[in-house]
């Protein structure tokens, strides 16, 4: 029996355009994610480097881009947050059948931009969750097992009573290995408001 639900954020609640950042960076010479870039991105998501260091390291690779260019390109991925999804989440919380948690791989720049875009809605959204877990505040990221283990341990959750939703298969596979039930949501084909069909 499912008692706890852990939600991802991007492309589960807030819509993303995952090609927007590469497109915006193409004018500065970006072609593909190299091992060096991948390491910088993951370190930033884990919060092991500051925003200032992150921008400095990216700027070293793309010297033609200003800090403003880099921030705008980095945040281009973030799109709208449909109101109907927040309405669904609020109803789910009001029903009180499940303990609700958020677990997102994210970073300081993205969260600050999300707060600006969502305004007061961000507080309403955050209030729907018992705990709001952000990777850069935890020093961990999905799909690494320790991030899931921390959520389970800190909240006394049993894996077999916990349901995790994420649009990235690598993340749902990792949770599955710990005994957590999962839904690898297919963006564009499925929507979080259909949750009851997958529980």
Helices and strands as residue ranges (DSSP letters): E 4-7, E 14-16, H 20-26, H 35-46, H 51-61, H 67-75, E 78-81, H 83-95, E 99-104, H 108-118, H 121-126, E 131-134, H 135-138, H 145-154, G 159-161, E 162-166, H 169-177, E 181-184, G 192-197
